[in-house]
């Protein structure tokens, strides 16, 4: 009876040893790769071994070691590539590091930084490829036009009429032309201006008409509603050119 018990124990031990031969083979290959500091290969072998025996503590420890090593190696390689100006391949290395070692904060930070650098470089390249503005456009874009009315006399006006009529009247008093946003609505307003400056008069009329006035040249004012027309800078430039040529 004791003889049969010994045989059964021997068979059980043999089955346990031989039970996962593939896992042990992968584990041994992983150790060889790790000794050669080939952490990518070690990572793959240990991962395969761990899949055959997820509860094996030895497999788990070696897999984690390879995972950390691979993440660190790819991060260092990415930093070196980025220093050389190879941002795309650097980002690829940081991405590999983050995938292999999700716990690596450094890999994630460097990946985000490199992607931002790529975006900045593309924006700079696009800006450089745009044609330079014409001299008139450059002047308008660099400094906003300053009104130079023919008259700076204080404005006295009492009127109840459509907002356009009021704007036009003030323009005539100051020697300015007033043009309108196509969407400028008809709205009757009442104003009483007593010895006010041109700018004060325009502010009061704008408040009453719920509109805005914007100088587009030295003697032209654009009356517009909120967020419309003036937001399109190119249209403003076209209007300025049109009035200059007339």
Wavefront OBJ file of the C-alpha trace (Angstrom):
o trace
v 0.000 0.000 0.000
v 2.866 2.358 0.877
v 4.469 1.501 -2.468
v 1.382 2.601 -4.386
v 1.231 5.874 -2.391
v 4.859 6.644 -3.308
v 4.130 6.000 -6.979
v 1.093 8.267 -6.899
v 3.117 11.066 -5.249
v 5.861 10.714 -7.865
v 3.312 10.912 -10.689
v 1.710 14.010 -9.161
v 5.038 15.806 -8.858
v 5.942 14.877 -12.420
v 2.649 16.220 -13.741
v 3.130 19.477 -11.818
v 6.592 19.966 -13.279
v 5.602 19.040 -16.796
v 2.156 20.648 -16.608
v 3.207 23.990 -18.176
v 6.301 23.297 -20.271
v 5.564 26.171 -22.644
v 5.368 28.662 -19.780
v 8.707 27.546 -18.395
v 10.305 27.740 -21.830
v 9.095 31.298 -22.300
v 10.251 32.161 -18.805
v 13.750 30.872 -19.499
v 13.876 32.782 -22.791
v 12.780 35.894 -20.917
v 15.620 35.545 -18.419
v 18.143 35.235 -21.230
v 16.767 38.368 -22.921
v 16.753 40.250 -19.613
v 20.401 39.346 -18.986
v 21.198 40.838 -22.393
v 19.158 43.957 -21.425
v 16.780 43.256 -24.292
v 13.814 44.349 -22.213
v 11.325 44.340 -25.099
v 11.963 40.668 -25.781
v 12.018 39.857 -22.054
v 8.685 41.645 -21.664
v 7.124 39.526 -24.424
v 8.477 36.217 -23.094
v 7.522 36.891 -19.477
v 4.077 38.015 -20.571
v 3.543 34.739 -22.423
v 4.795 32.753 -19.439
v 2.510 34.630 -17.070
v -0.514 33.905 -19.256
v 0.079 30.170 -18.818
v 0.280 30.523 -15.034
v -1.157 33.852 -13.792
v -0.669 32.876 -10.121
v 3.046 32.175 -10.481
v 4.807 34.721 -8.264
v 8.189 34.199 -9.939
v 6.707 34.910 -13.367
v 4.981 38.018 -12.025
v 8.132 39.456 -10.435
v 10.213 38.959 -13.575
v 7.449 40.357 -15.783
v 7.262 43.529 -13.669
v 11.036 43.914 -13.807
v 10.988 43.652 -17.598
v 8.049 46.028 -17.810
v 9.841 48.701 -15.802
v 13.065 48.155 -17.724
v 11.359 48.400 -21.110
v 9.491 51.571 -20.120
v 12.677 53.221 -18.877
v 14.636 52.208 -21.984
v 12.038 53.623 -24.374
v 11.779 56.835 -22.350
v 15.552 57.358 -22.487
v 15.567 56.660 -26.222
v 12.709 59.125 -26.724
v 14.584 61.863 -24.848
v 17.663 61.310 -27.000
v 15.615 61.457 -30.225
v 13.872 64.627 -29.085
v 17.209 66.305 -28.386
v 18.151 65.473 -31.980
v 14.958 67.125 -33.243
v 13.271 63.875 -34.283
v 9.975 64.633 -32.563
v 7.824 62.038 -34.346
v 10.044 59.073 -33.459
v 10.548 60.471 -29.968
v 6.787 60.527 -29.480
v 6.626 56.940 -30.729
v 9.168 55.859 -28.099
v 7.317 57.638 -25.308
v 4.095 56.000 -26.468
v 5.702 52.543 -26.315
v 7.002 53.305 -22.821
v 3.554 54.371 -21.655
v 1.953 51.225 -23.104
v 4.508 48.827 -21.624
v 4.579 50.565 -18.262
v 1.268 52.358 -17.625
v 2.531 53.367 -14.169
v 5.307 55.516 -15.698
v 4.397 59.145 -15.051
v 7.552 60.291 -16.848
v 6.600 58.530 -20.083
v 3.144 60.088 -20.086
v 4.496 63.584 -19.346
v 7.191 63.394 -22.025
v 4.687 62.098 -24.567
v 2.328 65.006 -23.881
v 5.206 67.512 -24.057
v 6.464 66.098 -27.352
v 3.012 66.132 -28.955
v 2.660 69.800 -27.965
v 6.063 70.526 -29.525
v 4.930 68.885 -32.764
v 1.744 70.975 -32.766
v 3.723 74.180 -32.133
v 6.107 73.372 -34.970
v 3.233 72.739 -37.395
v 1.526 75.992 -36.420
v 4.772 77.911 -36.926
v 5.277 76.278 -40.323
v 1.733 77.156 -41.399
v 2.182 80.757 -40.274
v 5.457 81.023 -42.165
v 3.865 79.684 -45.341
v 1.151 82.353 -45.376
v 1.829 85.225 -47.812
v 2.839 88.525 -46.200
v 0.048 91.091 -45.957
v -0.080 94.027 -48.333
v 1.224 97.289 -46.940
v -2.243 98.796 -46.509
v -3.495 95.687 -44.750
v -0.413 95.571 -42.521
v -0.986 99.167 -41.431
v -4.645 98.493 -40.627
v -3.817 95.320 -38.729
v -0.922 96.766 -36.713
v -2.632 99.930 -35.460
v -6.357 100.634 -35.292
v -7.395 103.692 -37.355
v -7.819 106.947 -35.466
v -10.751 109.166 -36.323
v -9.844 112.577 -37.762
v -13.176 114.391 -38.144
v -13.391 117.662 -40.024
v -14.957 119.284 -36.951
v -14.243 118.826 -33.269
v -16.863 121.289 -32.149
v -19.086 120.173 -29.245
v -22.217 118.438 -30.441
v -25.668 119.652 -29.451
v -28.513 117.539 -30.751
v -32.018 116.645 -29.657
v -33.682 114.095 -31.911
v -36.179 111.269 -31.947
v -35.817 109.201 -35.104
v -34.469 105.992 -36.614
v -30.982 105.109 -35.320
v -29.473 105.401 -38.808
v -30.793 108.944 -39.152
v -29.256 109.874 -35.798
v -25.886 108.322 -36.725
v -25.938 110.130 -40.084
v -26.731 113.461 -38.412
v -23.812 113.131 -36.024
v -21.584 112.134 -38.912
v -22.570 115.254 -40.858
v -21.914 117.476 -37.835
v -18.416 116.023 -37.434
v -17.633 115.656 -41.132
v -17.563 111.840 -41.089
v -19.164 109.184 -43.270
v -21.220 106.452 -41.597
v -21.743 103.032 -43.184
v -23.855 100.209 -41.805
v -23.736 96.507 -41.190
v -26.208 94.845 -43.631
v -27.932 93.334 -40.567
v -28.248 96.668 -38.785
v -31.890 96.778 -37.610
v -34.332 99.661 -37.870
v -34.855 101.048 -34.372
v -36.347 104.360 -33.304
v -34.382 106.100 -30.572
v -34.443 109.418 -28.725
v -31.282 111.311 -27.749
v -30.517 114.656 -26.160
v -26.863 115.698 -26.530
v -25.618 118.862 -24.875
v -22.030 120.031 -25.541
v -20.610 116.516 -25.853
v -17.595 115.323 -27.813
v -17.898 113.192 -30.934
v -16.850 110.080 -29.040
v -19.375 110.751 -26.263
v -22.126 111.323 -28.809
v -21.359 108.034 -30.553
v -21.297 106.182 -27.235
v -24.708 107.547 -26.259
v -26.275 106.672 -29.614
v -24.759 103.189 -29.472
v -26.252 102.581 -26.043
v -29.678 103.772 -27.135
v -29.616 101.750 -30.376
v -27.963 98.695 -28.785
v -25.258 98.826 -31.417
v -21.555 99.548 -31.802
v -19.530 102.002 -33.858
v -16.072 101.107 -35.158
v -13.657 103.403 -37.044
v -12.430 101.711 -40.207
v -10.515 104.716 -41.524
v -9.753 108.278 -40.494
v -13.139 109.558 -41.665
v -15.385 106.491 -41.880
v -17.403 104.876 -39.090
v -19.042 101.465 -39.284
v -22.256 101.060 -37.278
v -22.938 97.411 -36.549
v -24.741 95.029 -34.255
v -23.053 92.795 -31.713
v -20.743 90.151 -33.125
v -21.670 90.686 -36.777
v -19.737 92.016 -39.721
v -16.849 93.535 -37.800
v -15.871 90.080 -36.591
v -14.921 89.390 -40.189
v -11.736 91.414 -40.501
v -11.376 90.815 -44.206
v -14.721 92.464 -44.901
v -13.645 95.478 -42.903
v -10.504 95.786 -45.014
v -12.531 95.546 -48.216
v -14.803 98.340 -47.072
v -11.852 100.541 -46.165
v -10.269 99.983 -49.581
v -13.556 100.724 -51.330
v -13.964 104.070 -49.605
v -10.319 105.002 -50.159
v -10.681 104.418 -53.890
v -13.939 106.383 -54.206
l 1 2 3 4 5 6 7 8 9 10 11 12 13 14 15 16 17 18 19 20 21 22 23 24 25 26 27 28 29 30 31 32 33 34 35 36 37 38 39 40 41 42 43 44 45 46 47 48 49 50 51 52 53 54 55 56 57 58 59 60 61 62 63 64 65 66 67 68 69 70 71 72 73 74 75 76 77 78 79 80 81 82 83 84 85 86 87 88 89 90 91 92 93 94 95 96 97 98 99 100 101 102 103 104 105 106 107 108 109 110 111 112 113 114 115 116 117 118 119 120 121 122 123 124 125 126 127 128 129 130 131 132 133 134 135 136 137 138 139 140 141 142 143 144 145 146 147 148 149 150 151 152 153 154 155 156 157 158 159 160 161 162 163 164 165 166 167 168 169 170 171 172 173 174 175 176 177 178 179 180 181 182 183 184 185 186 187 188 189 190 191 192 193 194 195 196 197 198 199 200 201 202 203 204 205 206 207 208 209 210 211 212 213 214 215 216 217 218 219 220 221 222 223 224 225 226 227 228 229 230 231 232 233 234 235 236 237 238 239 240 241 242 243 244 245 246
